[in-house]
């Protein structure tokens, strides 16, 4: 069984929204975090409004009680609307973040192939490369029919939407849905295990080399925090997110104007909690063994979860060095590739740094 199709921008929006609605996907985890964050903000706003209402009324009298009831109703309706729209809002945020990479995601075809209980998925990657992922049907986290098409969630939490127009009819979609239904069994890639290269970087003597590294979730989380802290100091990061500080400043000014400036640290705590929760989800997906082969024009990355993708050097910025890692950043796709320094010796780290500088055009 095989399907080949292309994705439009609307398909990509539908894909992110469908992933946000499907349990087992990273998108659903992010949507759940955003819903919980909004519920906490709702509780804080209701508490502030109730306190100010009672204060103005001189106590909890009939007028104050009626006002509180109206405020509770309005805020509950707002929260319910946000709860329902959260997957679509998640999709809009993802498209905004990937706006510079949308052409590469819609230019080439995608392939979904099923043979001997193995599912092969291939398509354009974020920065004009190609990506592929192999997963046993028994290792799929979820398969479901969405109003936009067929949703498949792989073992690592990533997922894909096959749009309705990729199928010849409802019967073919139903056949794929039946064939891909997960069965009890081990989650993860199947097939004969290949010996994994030992951690470290080995130059090939021809302006390339191979880097192998193994990361646990805790180390990955630390590297992600260091990466984000380093990016906040770079002009290239703020050129694509210039609106974020303006939005935060406007929100802070509104709270100060309303006389509830003390709510700012409460909201800051809620946001930090949400960021940390999402970081744990991302770290869990990135943890494991990976092998990066540095070719003439692109990196070929292989993950322990069965993923393989290509990352062209074109458009990458860096390298940047932190206490525990080295990383490259792609501002167009808003993604980074992290290389842990713990896997390197001083000599191999110097060789890797020089290689990355040459590939990105940075002076050593």
C-alpha positions as CSV (number, residue, x, y, z in Angstrom):
1,X,0.0,0.0,0.0
2,X,1.4,3.4,-0.9
3,X,0.1,7.0,-1.1
4,X,1.8,10.0,-2.6
5,X,0.5,13.5,-2.2
6,X,1.4,17.2,-1.8
7,X,0.4,19.5,1.0
8,X,-1.1,23.0,0.7
9,X,-0.8,25.7,3.4
10,X,-4.4,24.9,4.4
11,X,-3.4,21.2,4.6
12,X,-0.5,22.2,6.9
13,X,-2.9,24.2,9.1
14,X,-5.3,21.2,9.2
15,X,-2.4,18.9,10.1
16,X,-1.3,21.0,13.1
17,X,-4.9,21.3,14.3
18,X,-5.4,17.6,13.9
19,X,-2.3,16.8,15.8
20,X,-3.4,19.1,18.6
21,X,-6.6,17.0,18.8
22,X,-5.0,13.6,18.8
23,X,-3.8,12.0,22.1
24,X,-0.3,10.7,22.0
25,X,1.1,13.5,19.9
26,X,3.5,16.2,21.0
27,X,1.0,18.7,19.5
28,X,-1.7,17.4,21.9
29,X,0.7,17.8,24.8
30,X,1.3,21.4,23.9
31,X,-2.4,22.1,23.5
32,X,-3.1,20.6,26.9
33,X,-0.4,22.8,28.5
34,X,-1.9,25.9,26.8
35,X,-5.4,25.0,28.0
36,X,-4.1,24.5,31.6
37,X,-2.2,27.7,31.4
38,X,-5.3,29.6,30.3
39,X,-7.3,27.9,33.1
40,X,-4.8,29.3,35.6
41,X,-5.0,32.7,34.0
42,X,-8.8,32.5,34.2
43,X,-8.6,31.6,37.9
44,X,-6.3,34.5,38.5
45,X,-8.4,37.0,36.5
46,X,-11.6,35.8,38.3
47,X,-9.9,36.2,41.7
48,X,-8.8,39.7,40.9
49,X,-12.1,40.8,39.5
50,X,-14.0,39.3,42.4
51,X,-11.7,41.0,45.0
52,X,-12.1,44.4,43.3
53,X,-15.9,43.9,43.0
54,X,-16.3,43.1,46.7
55,X,-14.0,46.0,47.6
56,X,-15.9,48.5,45.6
57,X,-19.3,47.3,46.9
58,X,-18.1,47.6,50.5
59,X,-18.6,43.9,51.2
60,X,-20.3,40.8,49.8
61,X,-23.8,42.1,49.4
62,X,-26.5,41.3,46.8
63,X,-25.1,43.7,44.2
64,X,-21.6,42.3,44.6
65,X,-22.9,38.7,44.3
66,X,-24.8,39.5,41.1
67,X,-21.7,41.2,39.6
68,X,-19.6,38.2,40.5
69,X,-22.1,35.9,38.9
70,X,-22.0,37.9,35.6
71,X,-18.2,38.0,35.7
72,X,-18.0,34.3,36.3
73,X,-20.3,33.6,33.4
74,X,-18.4,35.8,31.0
75,X,-15.0,34.4,31.9
76,X,-16.3,30.8,31.8
77,X,-17.7,31.4,28.3
78,X,-14.3,32.9,27.3
79,X,-12.5,29.9,28.7
80,X,-14.8,27.4,27.1
81,X,-14.3,29.2,23.7
82,X,-10.5,29.1,24.1
83,X,-10.7,25.4,25.2
84,X,-12.6,24.6,21.9
85,X,-10.4,26.7,19.7
86,X,-7.0,25.7,21.3
87,X,-6.0,23.2,18.5
88,X,-6.7,25.8,15.8
89,X,-4.8,28.5,17.7
90,X,-1.9,26.0,18.1
91,X,-2.0,25.5,14.3
92,X,-1.9,29.3,13.7
93,X,1.0,29.8,16.0
94,X,2.9,26.9,14.2
95,X,2.3,28.4,10.8
96,X,3.4,31.8,12.0
97,X,6.6,30.3,13.4
98,X,7.2,28.4,10.1
99,X,6.1,31.1,7.7
100,X,9.6,31.4,6.1
101,X,9.7,27.6,5.5
102,X,6.2,27.1,4.1
103,X,7.3,27.1,0.5
104,X,9.7,24.1,1.1
105,X,6.9,22.2,2.9
106,X,4.5,22.6,0.0
107,X,6.9,22.2,-2.9
108,X,7.6,18.5,-3.0
109,X,5.5,15.4,-2.6
110,X,5.0,13.3,0.5
111,X,5.0,9.5,0.6
112,X,3.3,7.0,3.0
113,X,4.1,3.4,2.4
114,X,3.0,0.2,4.2
115,X,4.7,-3.1,3.7
116,X,5.2,-6.2,5.9
117,X,4.0,-4.4,9.0
118,X,6.4,-1.5,8.5
119,X,5.3,2.1,7.8
120,X,7.6,4.4,5.9
121,X,6.9,8.2,5.8
122,X,8.9,10.6,3.7
123,X,8.5,14.3,2.8
124,X,10.0,17.7,2.8
125,X,11.7,18.8,6.0
126,X,11.5,22.3,7.5
127,X,14.6,23.9,5.9
128,X,14.4,22.7,2.2
129,X,15.7,19.2,3.0
130,X,14.1,15.8,3.0
131,X,13.0,13.7,6.0
132,X,11.9,10.1,6.5
133,X,10.7,8.0,9.4
134,X,10.2,4.3,9.7
135,X,8.0,2.7,12.3
136,X,6.4,-0.7,12.9
137,X,2.7,-0.6,12.9
138,X,2.8,-2.1,16.4
139,X,4.8,0.9,17.5
140,X,2.4,3.6,16.3
141,X,0.9,5.7,19.2
142,X,-2.3,6.5,17.5
143,X,-4.2,6.3,14.1
144,X,-7.5,8.0,13.7
145,X,-9.8,9.5,11.1
146,X,-10.0,13.3,11.4
147,X,-12.4,15.5,9.4
148,X,-9.3,16.7,7.4
149,X,-8.0,13.2,6.6
150,X,-6.0,10.3,8.2
151,X,-3.9,11.2,11.3
152,X,-0.9,9.0,12.1
153,X,1.1,9.5,15.3
154,X,4.6,7.8,15.3
155,X,6.5,6.3,18.2
156,X,8.4,9.5,19.0
157,X,5.2,11.6,19.3
158,X,5.6,13.3,15.9
159,X,2.7,12.9,13.5
160,X,1.3,13.5,10.0
161,X,-2.0,14.2,8.3
162,X,-2.8,12.5,5.0
163,X,-5.4,14.9,3.5
164,X,-8.7,13.4,2.3
165,X,-7.9,14.2,-1.4
166,X,-5.0,11.8,-1.2
167,X,-7.4,8.9,-1.2
168,X,-9.5,7.7,-4.1
169,X,-12.5,7.5,-1.9
170,X,-13.9,6.8,1.6
171,X,-13.3,3.0,1.1
172,X,-9.5,3.5,0.5
173,X,-9.2,5.7,3.6
174,X,-11.0,3.1,5.6
175,X,-8.7,0.4,4.4
176,X,-5.6,2.5,5.5
177,X,-7.3,3.1,8.8
178,X,-7.8,-0.6,9.4
179,X,-4.4,-1.6,8.2
180,X,-2.6,1.0,10.5
181,X,-4.6,0.3,13.7
182,X,-2.0,-0.1,16.5
183,X,-1.8,-3.5,18.0
184,X,-0.4,-4.4,21.4
185,X,3.4,-4.7,21.2
186,X,6.7,-2.9,21.9
187,X,6.8,0.7,20.9
188,X,9.8,1.7,18.8
189,X,11.6,0.9,15.6
190,X,11.8,-2.8,14.6
191,X,14.0,-4.8,12.5
192,X,17.5,-6.1,13.0
193,X,19.4,-3.7,15.4
194,X,22.4,-2.2,13.8
195,X,25.5,-1.5,16.0
196,X,25.4,2.1,17.1
197,X,28.6,4.1,16.6
198,X,30.3,5.1,19.8
199,X,29.7,8.6,21.0
200,X,32.2,11.2,19.6
201,X,33.2,13.1,16.5
202,X,35.4,11.5,13.8
203,X,36.5,13.8,10.9
204,X,36.8,12.1,7.5
205,X,39.6,14.1,6.2
206,X,37.5,15.5,3.4
207,X,35.7,18.4,5.1
208,X,33.2,16.1,6.7
209,X,32.8,13.6,9.4
210,X,30.5,11.6,11.7
211,X,29.2,12.7,15.1
212,X,27.4,10.2,17.4
213,X,25.8,11.1,20.7
214,X,23.5,9.7,23.3
215,X,21.3,12.0,25.4
216,X,19.0,11.3,28.3
217,X,15.9,13.5,28.9
218,X,17.5,15.5,31.8
219,X,20.6,16.4,29.7
220,X,18.5,17.3,26.7
221,X,16.4,19.6,28.9
222,X,19.5,21.4,30.2
223,X,20.8,21.8,26.6
224,X,17.4,23.3,25.5
225,X,17.5,25.8,28.3
226,X,21.1,26.8,27.4
227,X,20.1,27.0,23.7
228,X,17.1,29.3,24.4
229,X,19.2,31.5,26.7
230,X,21.9,31.9,24.1
231,X,19.4,32.6,21.3
232,X,17.8,35.4,23.4
233,X,21.2,37.2,23.1
234,X,21.3,37.0,19.3
235,X,19.9,39.7,16.9
236,X,18.8,37.0,14.4
237,X,16.4,35.6,16.9
238,X,14.7,38.9,17.7
239,X,14.4,39.8,14.0
240,X,11.8,37.1,13.6
241,X,10.2,37.7,17.1
242,X,10.2,41.5,17.3
243,X,6.5,41.5,18.1
244,X,6.9,39.4,21.3
245,X,8.4,42.1,23.6
246,X,5.9,44.7,22.3
247,X,3.0,42.4,23.2
248,X,4.4,41.7,26.6
249,X,5.0,45.4,27.3
250,X,1.4,46.2,26.2
251,X,0.0,43.5,28.5
252,X,2.1,44.7,31.4
253,X,1.1,48.3,30.8
254,X,-2.5,47.3,30.8
255,X,-2.2,45.5,34.2
256,X,-0.4,48.5,35.7
257,X,-3.0,50.9,34.4
258,X,-5.7,48.7,36.0
259,X,-3.9,48.9,39.3
260,X,-3.1,45.1,39.5
261,X,0.6,45.3,38.8
262,X,1.1,42.6,41.4
263,X,-0.5,40.1,39.0
264,X,2.5,40.4,36.8
265,X,4.7,37.9,38.8
266,X,1.7,35.5,39.0
267,X,1.4,35.5,35.2
268,X,5.2,35.1,34.9
269,X,5.1,32.0,37.1
270,X,2.3,30.5,35.0
271,X,4.2,31.2,31.7
272,X,7.4,29.7,33.1
273,X,5.5,26.6,34.2
274,X,4.1,26.2,30.8
275,X,7.5,26.7,29.1
276,X,9.1,24.1,31.4
277,X,6.3,21.6,30.8
278,X,6.6,22.0,27.0
279,X,10.4,21.7,27.3
280,X,10.0,18.4,29.1
281,X,7.9,17.1,26.2
282,X,10.4,18.2,23.6
283,X,13.3,16.8,25.6
284,X,11.7,13.4,25.8
285,X,11.4,13.3,22.0
286,X,15.0,14.4,21.4
287,X,16.5,12.0,23.9
288,X,18.2,8.9,22.7
289,X,21.0,8.0,20.3
290,X,21.6,9.9,17.1
291,X,24.2,9.9,14.3
292,X,25.0,13.0,12.3
293,X,27.0,12.7,9.0
294,X,28.3,15.9,7.7
295,X,28.2,15.9,3.9
296,X,29.3,18.6,1.4
297,X,26.1,20.5,1.4
298,X,23.9,19.1,4.2
299,X,23.9,17.1,7.4
300,X,22.3,13.6,7.3
301,X,20.7,12.9,10.7
302,X,19.6,9.5,11.9
303,X,17.7,9.1,15.2
304,X,17.2,6.0,17.4
305,X,13.4,6.3,16.8
306,X,13.8,5.4,13.1
307,X,13.9,9.0,11.8
308,X,16.2,10.1,9.0
309,X,16.3,13.7,7.7
310,X,18.6,16.1,5.8
311,X,19.5,19.5,7.1
312,X,21.1,21.8,4.4
313,X,23.7,24.2,5.7
314,X,22.2,27.0,3.7
315,X,20.5,29.5,5.9
316,X,22.0,28.1,9.2
317,X,23.5,30.6,11.6
318,X,26.2,29.9,14.2
319,X,27.8,27.9,15.5
320,X,27.1,28.9,19.1
321,X,28.8,27.5,22.2
322,X,27.2,27.0,25.6
323,X,28.4,25.4,28.8
324,X,27.3,21.9,27.7
325,X,26.7,22.1,24.0
326,X,27.3,23.5,20.5
327,X,24.4,24.3,18.3
328,X,23.3,25.7,14.9
329,X,20.1,27.7,14.4
330,X,17.9,28.0,11.4
331,X,15.9,31.3,11.7
332,X,13.6,30.5,8.8
333,X,12.3,27.2,10.3
334,X,12.9,28.2,13.9
335,X,14.7,25.0,14.7
336,X,18.2,24.2,16.1
337,X,20.5,21.3,16.0
338,X,22.4,20.6,19.3
339,X,25.7,18.8,19.6
340,X,26.5,17.9,23.3
341,X,30.0,18.7,24.3
342,X,30.1,15.7,26.7
343,X,30.4,13.4,23.7
344,X,33.6,15.3,22.5
345,X,37.2,15.4,23.5
346,X,39.0,18.8,23.4
347,X,40.5,17.8,20.0
348,X,37.3,16.6,18.4
349,X,35.4,19.6,19.7
350,X,37.9,21.9,18.1
351,X,37.6,19.9,14.8
352,X,33.8,20.0,14.9
353,X,33.8,23.7,15.7
354,X,36.1,24.4,12.7
355,X,33.9,22.3,10.5
356,X,30.7,24.0,11.5
357,X,32.3,27.4,11.0
358,X,33.3,26.5,7.5
359,X,29.9,25.1,6.6
360,X,28.1,28.2,7.9
361,X,30.6,30.7,6.5
362,X,31.6,32.0,9.9
363,X,35.2,33.0,10.7
364,X,37.0,30.6,13.0
